[in-house]
Structure formats: C-alpha cells, structure tokens
Amino acid sequence: MVTTAPQADGAIRTVVVTVPATSANLGPGFDTLGLALSVYDTLTASSFPDDRLEIAVSGSGAAEIPRDASNLVVRAIAHVYADVDRPLPGLRIHADNGVPHGRGLGSSGAAVTAGILIAKGLLAGDVELDDDALLRLATELEGHPDNVAPALFGGLTIAWTAARGPQHKKLLVHRGVAPLVFVPGFTMSTSLARSLQPPHVSREDAVFNVSRSALLIAALTQSPELLLDATDDRLHQGYRGPAMPETLRLVQALRAEGCAAVVSGAGPSVLVLADGPGARQRAVDLADAVTDTPWDAHMLAVDVLGGTVRERAEGST
C-alpha cells in the first residue's frame, strides 16, 4: 500500500471532484441514452486515519441532504472500499451542488458518481480503478447506467448491460446542437414516474421507439435538423404525463412549434435539443408565451469531460 504523509490538519489525502448534470432518455432512448450537461456538483473530500464523518453541503438540496452515513456520496465511497476490500477511512466532505435536485437532471447519479470518483482519488496508488470498474460500481448503486455513464465519461453515451456487466459507448455531439433546459420549482419522484409505465407495450410502439432511437443517434452526431422527429417517443413520456401535467403541456406546446422538446430523465424538467442558438432562443420565447408555470431557462453546453478528480496538495485551494 502506498502511504501519504499526513497534511497539516491530519488528513491523509484530499481530492476535488467535479461531476456534470445529465439528462437521460432524450425522448425515445429509455434507460439507454444520456447526455452530460454543463451544470456541476463540486466536492472536496479528505480521508483521515480515524472514524470521523463530517459532511457540509451548500447549493441545491442542501436542506434535505443527510449528514450521516446514509448520505448517497458516502454510501458510494463505502461501496467502492468494500468492493476492493479496504477499510473505510474517516471522511470530511464538502459538497457544493449545482445540479438541481429532484428535477430529472441526474442529481442522484451525480452523487453516486461523485462518491465513486472520490474513492478512486483517495485510493490512488493503492488500488487503481479503470472505466469498466467505475461504471460497474456506479450502476450497482444507481440501478441502471443511463445517468451514471454520461456523468462519468461526458458527452452523449449509449449504455447497455452485457454478460460482462454494464457497458457504454461515448459519442461526440454535433457542434450545431444547442441544449436548453427548463427547470420548474416543483420536483418529481423518479420511482413514482417509473411506476406509471405499463409492464408491456405494443409491437407497434416498440418498433416506433427503435426507429426513433436509431435516428436520434444520427441527429445528435451528424444531422441536427432531424432532431424533432428523432426525439418522438411512445414508451414512457405519455404514461408519466398525468403526474406532471405542466411538464407535458410545455413539451407538447414546444413540439407543436417545431422544437425538439422532451422530458428530461424522469422529469419534471424539460430538455430542448435545438439545432442552433437561434432555435434555442425561439424555444425560450415560445415557453414564455404558452405557459403560466414559472420555468427557469438554462442555456447549456454539452459537457465533454464527464466527472473529474484531482488531488489537492496541502495549502492549495
């Protein structure tokens, strides 16, 4: 095992982790497609040779996030340490959350990813975790890889599960794609949203979504002008609509005007994949005109790096 000289405050090692927001499904790509977006959680974590656990949280969700071992970041760190058969050290964590909580932008996936990357950084020199291990560990906690894959690796990701475990393929998004997210003041439970879907769908609907998912890959990587047709869906959004009528109303209104709008993840945020800055601004103007619900519009970029981890030297900020 590699040993590290203690820092002035007694910490063994301190790492800084940054993780992007994500939008999963993207319309037809249910539990398969995900996109990393330029909103971030930033966490600073230190390990100690005792059993302390100190957690501070600022930003989104700060009032609700637990400060004990039930904290999702801590659970993810502990999951990695248990997997590699190492004792969990004492931890001090400060999380500055930019990813909105409970809004369909991957906040739980970001927390899991952050914990996995913190463990990777704290274990560096003793245990090295490759991309396959990171995705496996994150998926074991999150349940499916469509949010954690883009959070880990950035860009547009296709995620699937094979006999050897969860897998992903990262793709570069066409530079003409301009993401826009409308975030409401209300939240949506992912488990509730998933419970509204039927266990079976018709062959016609399945074929429809297969064709649109394939088209969506082409639209996002080569032909943004196809995004409206490519983001159509029959598997999940319509069934979830009654639980978030304001979201469904905005999606339908935007699509009726030619904007490629979808429910972001499980909702209630709305993602628009515009084919340029002008189309994105038009969507903002349309939303102001078609709904009385207050929506915060965020003009974002596609994050291409994914989660990052770096060791912080003693005395640095």
TORTORBA-407974 format. One record per residue: residue number from 0; residue in three letters; x, y, z of N, C-alpha, C in turn; chain. Coordinates in steps of 0.001 Angstrom, whole numbers, plus 500000, padded with zeros to 6 digits. Atoms other than C-alpha are relative to their C-alpha. Layout:
N
NODE    k    r  n.east  n.north    n.up  ca.east  ca.north   ca.up  c.east  c.north    c.up  c
NODE  NUM  ala       X        Y       Z        X         Y       Z       X        Y       Z  A
...
END
This chain:
317
NODE    k    r  n.east  n.north    n.up  ca.east  ca.north   ca.up  c.east  c.north    c.up  c
NODE    0  met  500850   498798  500000   500000    500000  500000  500881   501245  500000  A
NODE    1  val  499268   498743  500031   501262    503481  499152  499560   500863  501184  A
NODE    2  thr  500330   499121  498886   501450    505749  502199  500231   501447  499598  A
NODE    3  thr  499905   498575  500293   500991    509512  502070  500229   500751  501302  A
NODE    4  ala  499732   499216  498791   502406    511982  504575  498750   500778  500391  A
NODE    5  pro  501199   499258  499575   499607    513499  506681  500126   501483  499698  A
NODE    6  gln  500036   498568  500215   498575    517041  505845  499929   500702  501355  A
NODE    7  ala  499927   499234  498755   498650    519825  508404  498803   499762  500904  A
NODE    8  asp  501200   500216  499186   495088    519109  509534  499795   498532  500351  A
NODE    9  gly  500103   501415  499694   495769    515398  509877  499437   499154  498889  A
NODE   10  ala  500548   500763  501118   494218    514405  506568  501088   499192  499320  A
NODE   11  ile  499074   500832  500757   495877    511585  504667  500086   500490  498556  A
NODE   12  arg  500059   499549  501393   494753    512843  501264  498740   500821  499805  A
NODE   13  thr  501163   499188  500344   492386    515459  499852  499851   500016  498482  A
NODE   14  val  500275   499994  501431   490729    515248  496430  498831   500932  499713  A
NODE   15  val  501089   499147  500462   488453    517561  494457  499369   499327  498787  A
NODE   16  val  500750   500706  501049   485769    516003  492259  498943   500938  499426  A
NODE   17  thr  501045   499239  500686   483549    517706  489683  499205   499047  499121  A
NODE   18  val  500880   500919  500728   480539    515913  488170  498903   500800  499304  A
NODE   19  pro  501029   499242  500713   478138    517189  485466  498592   499481  500241  A
NODE   20  ala  501398   500432  500090   474373    517117  485365  499844   499112  498777  A
NODE   21  thr  500293   500841  501154   472874    514604  482966  498508   500015  499706  A
NODE   22  ser  501394   500198  500401   469670    514184  481015  499913   498640  499339  A
NODE   23  ala  500125   501359  500523   468627    510599  480389  498756   499869  499126  A
NODE   24  asn  501091   500392  500913   466286    509035  477815  500021   500810  498704  A
NODE   25  leu  499961   499124  501181   466368    512052  475434  498826   499735  499065  A
NODE   26  gly  501178   500346  500791   462892    511085  474297  499881   498501  499856  A
NODE   27  pro  500242   501424  500254   462948    507593  472764  501004   499054  500631  A
NODE   28  gly  498942   500899  499549   466176    506235  474306  499868   499603  501449  A
NODE   29  phe  500329   500292  498606   464577    504980  477514  501028   499057  500621  A
NODE   30  asp  499021   500779  499236   467158    503686  480051  501252   499656  499193  A
NODE   31  thr  498896   500337  500896   469776    503749  477276  500871   501198  499661  A
NODE   32  leu  499253   498828  500449   470765    507243  476125  500099   501031  501110  A
NODE   33  gly  499802   498941  499022   472200    510007  478278  500935   501053  499459  A
NODE   34  leu  499219   498864  500470   473754    513417  477759  500525   500778  501200  A
NODE   35  ala  499405   499209  498929   476174    515280  480043  499855   501482  499682  A
NODE   36  leu  500283   498574  500186   475354    518968  480540  500854   500848  500934  A
NODE   37  ser  499034   499133  499324   477379    521942  481769  499451   500680  501257  A
NODE   38  val  500340   499587  498641   475960    522231  485298  500671   498983  500909  A
NODE   39  tyr  499084   500891  499288   478134    520764  488037  499790   499985  501509  A
NODE   40  asp  499747   500147  498572   478440    519425  491555  501512   499958  500188  A
NODE   41  thr  498574   500024  499680   481880    520092  493058  500161   499592  501458  A
NODE   42  leu  499827   500534  498652   483005    518126  496095  501476   499946  500353  A
NODE   43  thr  498653   500129  499453   486129    518326  498218  499932   498988  501134  A
NODE   44  ala  500059   501078  499015   486849    515209  500269  501398   499687  500517  A
NODE   45  ser  498737   500374  499358   489601    514342  502731  499807   498705  500766  A
NODE   46  ser  500013   501239  499210   490444    510986  504309  500869   500183  501238  A
NODE   47  phe  499311   499875  498716   491635    510580  507920  500221   498598  500585  A
NODE   48  pro  499708   501317  499421   493157    507719  509933  499151   499691  501234  A
NODE   49  asp  500908   500271  498891   490177    507631  512311  498618   499734  499417  A
NODE   50  asp  501330   500350  500485   486418    507067  512055  499071   501209  499902  A
NODE   51  arg  500849   498809  500080   485194    510663  511757  499172   499996  498718  A
NODE   52  leu  500794   499739  501199   482442    511614  509314  499437   501409  500123  A
NODE   53  glu  500411   498605  499988   481998    515331  508642  499506   500350  498603  A
NODE   54  ile  500596   499686  501293   479669    516498  505867  499423   501402  500041  A
NODE   55  ala  500582   498672  500176   478864    520020  504750  499470   500087  498574  A
NODE   56  val  500633   499914  501307   476535    520817  501852  499526   501415  499762  A
NODE   57  ser  500543   498720  500429   475778    524031  500003  499397   499824  498614  A
NODE   58  gly  500614   500077  501318   473703    524709  496913  498721   499201  500000  A
NODE   59  ser  501275   500687  500189   470823    522628  495580  499836   498836  500970  A
NODE   60  gly  500326   501107  499112   469157    520273  498056  500677   500036  501349  A
NODE   61  ala  499197   499965  498779   471327    521434  500938  499174   499728  501257  A
NODE   62  ala  500812   500158  498794   468456    521472  503435  499545   498567  500220  A
NODE   63  glu  500548   501346  499882   467369    517895  502692  501058   498900  500039  A
NODE   64  ile  498987   501053  500141   470654    516038  502186  500505   499569  501376  A
NODE   65  pro  499547   500471  498685   471608    513822  505155  501491   500225  500210  A
NODE   66  arg  498596   499777  499622   474865    514459  507008  500555   498807  500761  A
NODE   67  asp  499512   501196  499312   475396    510888  508191  500340   498931  498961  A
NODE   68  ala  499567   501085  500889   476328    507507  506709  498970   499651  498935  A
NODE   69  ser  501013   500245  501024   473058    507417  504755  500168   500922  498791  A
NODE   70  asn  499723   499100  501115   474371    510231  502539  500443   499191  498787  A
NODE   71  leu  499755   500818  501183   474478    508900  498971  501460   500046  499556  A
NODE   72  val  498571   499918  500340   478010    510168  498331  500804   499077  500912  A
NODE   73  val  499289   500853  499043   479235    508435  501494  499733   498532  499705  A
NODE   74  arg  500316   501392  500333   477396    505249  500556  500774   499524  498778  A
NODE   75  ala  499245   500383  501200   479087    505273  497147  501478   499796  500325  A
NODE   76  ile  498607   500183  499590   482522    505759  498722  500158   498668  500728  A
NODE   77  ala  499932   501249  499222   481854    502919  501169  499848   498783  499099  A
NODE   78  his  500209   501110  500931   480651    500707  498298  501302   499641  499280  A
NODE   79  val  498726   500260  500678   483966    501105  496481  501001   499369  500956  A
NODE   80  tyr  499033   500542  499035   486066    500488  499589  499677   498549  500346  A
NODE   81  ala  500379   501381  499712   484078    497339  500378  500316   499096  498813  A
NODE   82  asp  499769   500805  501194   484403    496141  496783  501472   499633  499846  A
NODE   83  val  498567   500272  500149   488207    496404  496864  500625   499523  501310  A
NODE   84  asp  499556   500577  498732   488411    495064  500429  501001   500903  500726  A
NODE   85  arg  499197   499054  499239   489817    498168  502062  499122   500617  501093  A
NODE   86  pro  500795   499382  498923   488711    499675  505404  499665   501447  499643  A
NODE   87  leu  500428   498637  500287   486731    502882  505066  500691   500958  500964  A
NODE   88  pro  499342   499045  499109   488758    505832  506408  499004   500998  500562  A
NODE   89  gly  500787   498843  499614   487433    508816  508259  499887   500944  498817  A
NODE   90  leu  500262   499156  501161   485954    511344  505856  499512   501381  500423  A
NODE   91  arg  500568   498658  499929   485380    515050  505631  499653   500413  498570  A
NODE   92  ile  500486   499721  501350   483274    516077  502637  499277   501336  499992  A
NODE   93  his  500808   498817  500257   482071    519429  501403  499484   499910  498576  A
NODE   94  ala  500645   500068  501314   479596    519320  498512  499367   501337  499671  A
NODE   95  asp  500627   498787  500517   478702    522420  496521  499197   499578  498770  A
NODE   96  asn  500858   500625  501001   475731    521270  494454  499399   501025  499044  A
NODE   97  gly  500620   499188  501041   474872    522986  491195  498912   499275  499257  A
NODE   98  val  501012   500797  500695   472770    520126  489805  498697   500061  500781  A
NODE   99  pro  501284   499936  499287   469099    520726  490682  499548   498625  500476  A
NODE  100  his  500436   501271  499431   467683    518014  492943  498528   499731  499680  A
NODE  101  gly  501373   500416  500236   464542    516074  492052  499374   500607  498763  A
NODE  102  arg  500524   499319  501191   464218    517744  488653  500257   499241  498707  A
NODE  103  gly  499752   500765  501217   465242    514988  486220  501307   500336  499324  A
NODE  104  leu  498697   499648  500556   468826    516188  485738  501129   499189  500632  A
NODE  105  gly  498979   500946  499571   470620    513251  487289  500673   500306  501316  A
NODE  106  ser  499348   499645  498738   471232    514530  490812  500444   498763  500781  A
NODE  107  ser  499571   501206  499280   471305    511027  492329  501161   499335  499272  A
NODE  108  gly  498873   500547  500758   473533    509777  489512  501269   500800  500218  A
NODE  109  ala  498834   499151  499736   475832    512754  490117  500579   499702  501376  A
NODE  110  ala  499518   500318  498653   476028    511920  493825  500726   498663  500019  A
NODE  111  val  499343   501308  500081   476833    508280  493108  501340   500122  499288  A
NODE  112  thr  498758   499826  500760   479414    509266  490504  501046   500733  500820  A
NODE  113  ala  499060   499261  499155   480969    511775  492882  500640   499091  501043  A
NODE  114  gly  499456   500911  498992   481335    509131  495576  500976   498997  499410  A
NODE  115  ile  499109   500957  500663   482863    506638  493155  501337   500667  499665  A
NODE  116  leu  498767   499306  500383   485373    509236  491922  500802   500462  501217  A
NODE  117  ile  499277   499676  498765   486213    510383  495450  500787   498778  500462  A
NODE  118  ala  499310   501229  499596   487034    506776  496327  501174   499698  499073  A
NODE  119  lys  498907   500205  500963   489094    506453  493147  501198   500887  500353  A
NODE  120  gly  498913   499087  499673   491110    509539  494119  500675   499667  501318  A
NODE  121  leu  499428   500301  498693   491568    508553  497753  500792   498695  499986  A
NODE  122  leu  499331   501300  500083   492650    505029  496785  501169   499981  499021  A
NODE  123  ala  498959   499978  501031   495050    506117  494026  501364   499668  500601  A
NODE  124  gly  498704   500461  499505   498434    504455  494428  499907   498705  500769  A
NODE  125  asp  500249   501284  499329   496905    501550  496344  499162   499110  499103  A
NODE  126  val  500894   500719  500913   494037    500467  494093  499710   500911  498811  A
NODE  127  glu  500313   499223  501205   493552    501643  490501  498713   499461  499392  A
NODE  128  leu  501308   500372  500533   490006    501611  489096  499903   500464  498551  A
NODE  129  asp  500137   499626  501402   489532    501515  485323  498555   500386  499698  A
NODE  130  asp  501337   499516  500370   486489    502789  483404  498933   498931  500200  A
NODE  131  asp  500987   501078  499828   484747    499400  483446  499619   499838  501467  A
NODE  132  ala  500278   500137  498568   485083    499178  487219  499178   501175  500506  A
NODE  133  leu  500760   498824  499571   483831    502738  487696  498535   499880  499600  A
NODE  134  leu  501370   500113  500467   480737    502100  485578  499265   498873  500726  A
NODE  135  arg  500636   501109  499269   480033    498758  487251  499607   500427  501400  A
NODE  136  leu  500268   499604  498623   480281    500198  490747  498883   501044  500075  A
NODE  137  ala  501039   498968  500001   478153    503226  489901  498638   499411  499657  A
NODE  138  thr  501267   500610  500412   475483    501103  488189  499424   499127  501098  A
NODE  139  glu  500484   500823  498887   475277    498745  491161  499212   500835  501004  A
NODE  140  leu  500714   499133  499076   474163    501695  493262  498818   500702  499352  A
NODE  141  glu  501026   499215  500679   472129    503653  490704  498884   499122  499438  A
NODE  142  gly  501012   500927  500512   470316    500607  489265  500005   499855  498499  A
NODE  143  his  499863   500062  501454   470817    501442  485582  501021   501050  499584  A
NODE  144  pro  498818   499187  500302   473694    503085  483725  499753   501258  499183  A
NODE  145  asp  500201   498917  500967   471988    505754  481584  500338   501378  500549  A
NODE  146  asn  499571   498730  499409   472685    508612  484044  501473   499986  500405  A
NODE  147  val  498627   500003  499496   475981    507497  485540  501026   499926  498874  A
NODE  148  ala  499031   500068  501104   477626    506769  482163  500390   501395  499505  A
NODE  149  pro  499572   498658  500409   477477    510397  480914  500601   500807  501146  A
NODE  150  ala  499399   499298  498871   478243    511673  484423  501467   499623  500157  A
NODE  151  leu  498617   500466  499899   481412    509576  484444  500846   500440  498817  A
NODE  152  phe  499171   499904  501193   482528    509983  480843  499707   501207  499116  A
NODE  153  gly  500330   498822  500779   480803    513060  479413  499395   499676  498653  A
NODE  154  gly  500527   500139  501344   479239    513654  476014  498667   499276  499941  A
NODE  155  leu  501164   500859  500225   476458    511511  474578  500431   498566  500220  A
NODE  156  thr  499639   501391  499757   476533    507965  475882  498834   499070  499686  A
NODE  157  ile  500911   501132  500144   474812    504769  474840  500407   498998  501072  A
NODE  158  ala  499681   500931  498914   474612    502419  477824  499154   498740  499849  A
NODE  159  trp  500708   501276  500062   473662    498754  477908  500652   499036  500980  A
NODE  160  thr  499473   501013  499094   474174    495673  480051  500243   498717  499231  A
NODE  161  ala  499613   501246  500645   476014    492625  478734  500351   498978  501074  A
NODE  162  ala  499654   501047  499041   477059    489352  480332  501188   500420  500863  A
NODE  163  arg  498821   499555  499256   480301    491061  481389  499717   501231  500855  A
NODE  164  gly  500363   498869  499168   478389    493879  483086  499570   501202  499195  A
NODE  165  pro  500432   498798  500712   477279    497426  482227  501107   500516  499079  A
NODE  166  gln  499069   499511  501011   478897    498896  479112  499525   501365  499509  A
NODE  167  his  500395   498714  500562   478946    502273  477400  500814   500305  498754  A
NODE  168  lys  499296   499442  501142   479902    503986  474171  499778   501502  500026  A
NODE  169  lys  500071   498539  499993   480699    507693  474232  500100   500523  498573  A
NODE  170  leu  500009   499381  501317   479904    509781  471149  500122   501516  500139  A
NODE  171  leu  499898   498545  500030   480723    513366  470262  498750   500583  499358  A
NODE  172  val  501222   499371  500489   477692    515594  469752  500351   501058  498955  A
NODE  173  his  499807   499012  501060   477430    517722  466599  500040   501399  500603  A
NODE  174  arg  499830   498678  499413   478547    521270  467315  498782   500904  499793  A
NODE  175  gly  501207   499205  500208   475221    522595  465994  498907   499757  501022  A
NODE  176  val  501020   500304  498990   473243    521014  468860  500156   500961  501174  A
NODE  177  ala  499981   498996  498930   472327    523663  471440  498988   499600  501074  A
NODE  178  pro  500943   500441  498964   470808    522215  474666  499409   501166  500790  A
NODE  179  leu  500732   499047  499172   468243    524150  476662  499194   499190  501001  A
NODE  180  val  500770   500701  498968   466723    523027  479958  499081   500994  500700  A
NODE  181  phe  500976   499247  499218   463544    524405  481530  499811   499277  501333  A
NODE  182  val  500065   500600  498663   463614    523759  485292  498874   500658  500779  A
NODE  183  pro  501098   499419  499225   460409    524218  487332  500330   500064  501483  A
NODE  184  gly  499814   499913  498565   460037    524972  491011  499574   498749  500741  A
NODE  185  phe  500479   501217  499342   458424    521602  491746  500885   498820  499629  A
NODE  186  thr  499170   501182  500192   460034    518157  491958  499141   498831  499524  A
NODE  187  met  500678   501216  500439   459197    514673  490717  500783   498811  500526  A
NODE  188  ser  499366   501221  499523   459930    511295  492286  500277   499057  498827  A
NODE  189  thr  499658   500933  501075   461801    509013  489888  499252   498683  500154  A
NODE  190  ser  500691   501277  499788   460263    505917  491482  498528   500111  499644  A
NODE  191  leu  501397   499806  500381   456760    507367  491052  499876   500049  498480  A
NODE  192  ala  500069   499892  501457   457446    508255  487429  500129   498633  499341  A
NODE  193  arg  499795   501325  500590   458710    504751  486663  498809   499084  500259  A
NODE  194  ser  501127   500877  499660   455704    503152  488394  498793   500224  499096  A
NODE  195  leu  501149   499679  500842   453315    504819  485944  500056   499314  498628  A
NODE  196  gln  499862   500653  501300   454638    502898  482951  499433   498584  500034  A
NODE  197  pro  500518   501365  500044   452899    499680  481862  501140   499001  499842  A
NODE  198  pro  498932   501004  500119   454908    496435  482039  500227   499530  498566  A
NODE  199  his  499883   500444  501387   454265    495740  478351  499514   501108  499068  A
NODE  200  val  500426   499052  501022   453945    497839  475210  499718   499236  498713  A
NODE  201  ser  500325   500653  501253   452626    497068  471764  501232   499885  499117  A
NODE  202  arg  498910   500153  500964   454884    495847  468985  500156   501280  499179  A
NODE  203  glu  499954   498770  500793   453977    498974  467023  500769   501092  500735  A
NODE  204  asp  499298   498975  499234   455173    501257  469827  501471   499656  500177  A
NODE  205  ala  498601   500410  499856   458337    499220  470322  500786   500296  498728  A
NODE  206  val  499327   499730  501271   459221    499452  466633  500167   501506  499796  A
NODE  207  phe  499930   498545  500121   458424    503176  466681  501205   500540  500771  A
NODE  208  asn  498904   499477  499196   460889    503797  469514  501363   499507  499537  A
NODE  209  val  498734   500484  500558   463584    501603  467997  500430   500894  498840  A
NODE  210  ser  499650   499167  501155   463429    503649  464801  500414   501395  500438  A
NODE  211  arg  499672   498653  499554   463471    506964  466661  501321   500034  500764  A
NODE  212  ser  498718   500046  499285   466365    505919  468902  501170   499950  499024  A
NODE  213  ala  498945   500075  501011   468446    504974  465885  500159   501346  499293  A
NODE  214  leu  499952   498705  500661   467527    508238  464192  500610   501063  500904  A
NODE  215  leu  499492   499000  499065   468392    510193  467338  501525   500002  500041  A
NODE  216  ile  498534   500058  500038   471994    508984  467254  500522   500772  498791  A
NODE  217  ala  499589   499282  501211   472292    510259  463676  499755   501498  500150  A
NODE  218  ala  500332   498580  499860   470591    513549  464557  500968   500714  500929  A
NODE  219  leu  499128   499359  499023   472796    514269  467563  501453   500055  499550  A
NODE  220  thr  498593   500049  500398   476063    513341  465876  500269   500545  498602  A
NODE  221  gln  499761   499616  501394   475531    514268  462205  498978   500974  499439  A
NODE  222  ser  501070   499285  500687   472171    515818  461315  499011   500610  500985  A
NODE  223  pro  500888   499394  498998   470655    518141  463954  498639   500410  499457  A
NODE  224  glu  501292   499610  500574   467890    519155  461527  498947   498903  500155  A
NODE  225  leu  500930   501121  499823   466322    515729  462230  499536   499832  501449  A
NODE  226  leu  500236   500206  498574   466011    516263  465977  498526   499942  500385  A
NODE  227  leu  501410   500034  499616   462267    516899  466074  499422   498601  499826  A
NODE  228  asp  500486   501370  500216   461353    513556  464505  500738   499013  500898  A
NODE  229  ala  499173   500964  499286   464210    511814  466310  499690   499934  501488  A
NODE  230  thr  500276   499981  498558   463032    512805  469812  498573   499567  500337  A
NODE  231  asp  501364   500466  499716   459486    511435  469459  500054   498698  500783  A
NODE  232  asp  499966   501139  499070   458572    508759  471996  498593   499474  500264  A
NODE  233  arg  501271   500616  499611   455787    506293  472787  500127   499075  501210  A
NODE  234  leu  499795   500982  498941   457298    504275  475647  499756   500524  501407  A
NODE  235  his  500030   499591  498590   457318    506478  478730  499400   501387  500250  A
NODE  236  gln  500392   498634  499668   456537    510195  478434  498493   500164  500140  A
NODE  237  gly  501450   499886  499934   452816    509869  477739  499413   499391  501257  A
NODE  238  tyr  500502   500662  498796   452308    507482  480654  500317   500807  501257  A
NODE  239  arg  499603   499219  498835   454141    509802  483063  499321   501364  500036  A
NODE  240  gly  500564   498668  500123   452315    512908  481863  499010   500389  501080  A
NODE  241  pro  500982   499599  498976   449380    512823  484355  500626   500394  501332  A
NODE  242  ala  499352   499657  498735   451845    513066  487260  500693   501355  499937  A
NODE  243  met  499355   498684  500160   453403    516251  485848  499387   500703  498790  A
NODE  244  pro  500718   499426  501141   450796    517948  483636  500654   501264  499443  A
NODE  245  glu  499349   498782  500500   452717    521241  483450  501157   499650  499066  A
NODE  246  thr  498892   500444  500842   455721    519398  482021  499491   499508  498654  A
NODE  247  leu  500539   500537  501243   453661    517521  479461  499439   501111  499127  A
NODE  248  arg  500567   498889  500755   451879    520715  478453  501094   500812  499304  A
NODE  249  leu  498907   499244  500614   455169    522522  477831  500654   499197  498879  A
NODE  250  val  499410   500845  501056   456639    519596  475868  499122   500017  498753  A
NODE  251  gln  500900   500041  501143   453565    519377  473659  499937   501336  499276  A
NODE  252  ala  500066   498674  500608   453417    523130  473084  501259   500303  499194  A
NODE  253  leu  498750   499748  500704   457078    523337  472114  500116   499132  498752  A
NODE  254  arg  499907   500893  501160   456907    520311  469828  499031   500429  498894  A
NODE  255  ala  500956   499526  501002   453823    521738  468101  500563   501159  499184  A
NODE  256  glu  499366   498885  500699   456011    524713  467173  501346   499615  499391  A
NODE  257  gly  498796   500467  500672   458828    522549  465826  501242   499890  500854  A
NODE  258  cys  498849   500106  499101   461080    522434  468913  500133   498560  500511  A
NODE  259  ala  499753   501382  499566   462664    519081  469841  500056   499951  501521  A
NODE  260  ala  500117   499983  498542   461428    519068  473445  499640   498612  500515  A
NODE  261  val  500268   501289  499360   461411    516018  475729  500005   500193  501507  A
NODE  262  val  499876   500026  498551   461002    515219  479400  501437   499623  500336  A
NODE  263  ser  498632   500306  499604   464448    515309  480989  499991   498924  501075  A
NODE  264  gly  500003   501101  499049   465002    511977  482700  498593   499633  500405  A
NODE  265  ala  501338   500288  499485   462031    511220  484932  499175   501265  500185  A
NODE  266  gly  500695   498740  499843   461070    514921  484911  500196   500565  501399  A
NODE  267  pro  500929   499261  500855   459777    517407  485672  500656   501016  499059  A
NODE  268  ser  499362   499055  500918   462413    519455  483792  499759   499592  498557  A
NODE  269  val  500179   500221  501434   462088    519806  480032  501313   500321  499298  A
NODE  270  leu  498793   499816  500799   465074    519380  477710  499608   500310  498568  A
NODE  271  val  500159   499683  501411   465116    521041  474304  501354   499819  499326  A
NODE  272  leu  498786   500195  500785   467715    519870  471785  499847   500821  498729  A
NODE  273  ala  500165   499080  501120   467794    522876  469479  501120   499788  498986  A
NODE  274  asp  498988   500165  501045   469631    522832  466166  500691   501331  499702  A
NODE  275  gly  499268   498754  500142   471393    526123  466810  499548   501015  501019  A
NODE  276  pro  500348   498975  499003   471409    529194  469098  498702   500733  499693  A
NODE  277  gly  501236   499308  500348   468601    530882  467170  498773   499197  500356  A
NODE  278  ala  501121   500879  499661   466284    527905  467558  499844   499873  501505  A
NODE  279  arg  500070   500082  498533   467159    527740  471234  499328   501239  500581  A
NODE  280  gln  500625   498772  499508   466216    531380  471825  498514   500017  499650  A
NODE  281  arg  501412   500069  500407   462983    530804  469911  499211   499131  500984  A
NODE  282  ala  500674   500870  499036   462124    527975  472326  499758   500734  501319  A
NODE  283  val  500174   499217  498782   462676    530306  475294  498822   500959  499842  A
NODE  284  asp  501086   499046  500240   460359    532894  473766  498645   499296  499935  A
NODE  285  leu  501249   500758  500096   457718    530260  472983  499527   499556  501386  A
NODE  286  ala  500378   500471  498670   457783    528884  476523  499380   501115  500823  A
NODE  287  asp  500566   498863  499273   457129    532325  477942  498559   500283  499563  A
NODE  288  ala  501316   499664  500556   454073    532616  475703  498949   498913  500214  A
NODE  289  val  500977   501090  500007   452475    529171  476113  499681   499442  501378  A
NODE  290  thr  500258   500578  498682   452571    528504  479860  500026   501071  501074  A
NODE  291  asp  499998   499117  498840   451761    530266  483112  500913   499480  501106  A
NODE  292  thr  499103   500575  499000   454047    527924  485069  501370   500667  499898  A
NODE  293  pro  498659   499398  500074   457326    529636  486007  501067   498940  499744  A
NODE  294  trp  498905   500906  500357   460265    527860  484356  501290   500812  499932  A
NODE  295  asp  498673   499390  500144   463937    528761  484747  500664   499392  498778  A
NODE  296  ala  499375   500474  501231   465549    528517  481322  501520   500058  500132  A
NODE  297  his  498542   500084  499914   469176    527372  481265  500560   499605  498638  A
NODE  298  met  499328   500301  501262   471122    527604  478010  501351   499381  500325  A
NODE  299  leu  498845   500771  499563   473778    524939  478418  500820   499509  498813  A
NODE  300  ala  499170   500694  500978   476578    523207  476577  500031   498522  500348  A
NODE  301  val  499750   501408  499721   477265    519516  476241  501356   499900  500703  A
NODE  302  asp  498738   500233  499306   479908    518567  478798  500718   498824  499331  A
NODE  303  val  499276   501049  500715   482607    516520  477055  500993   499252  500882  A
NODE  304  leu  499001   500631  499138   484843    515626  480018  499408   498959  500935  A
NODE  305  gly  500545   500863  498963   482481    513931  482448  500594   500337  501348  A
NODE  306  gly  499491   499773  498660   483481    513564  486062  501521   500047  500024  A
NODE  307  thr  498547   499883  499863   486987    514640  487016  500380   499930  501469  A
NODE  308  val  499482   500084  498642   489090    514006  490102  501464   500410  499982  A
NODE  309  arg  498600   499604  499881   492331    515647  491156  500360   500057  501479  A
NODE  310  glu  499531   499907  498622   494407    515505  494288  500349   501445  500317  A
NODE  311  arg  499684   498636  499561   494651    518762  496190  501188   499964  500948  A
NODE  312  ala  498808   499950  499154   498055    519496  497603  499739   500818  501251  A
NODE  313  glu  500134   499253  498755   498427    520802  501147  500223   501480  499750  A
NODE  314  gly  499861   498554  500114   497852    524528  501304  499364   500585  498772  A
NODE  315  ser  500647   499484  501197   496116    524783  497908  498522   500194  500241  A
NODE  316  thr  501437   499754  499862   492537    525971  497388  499281   499520  498768  A
END
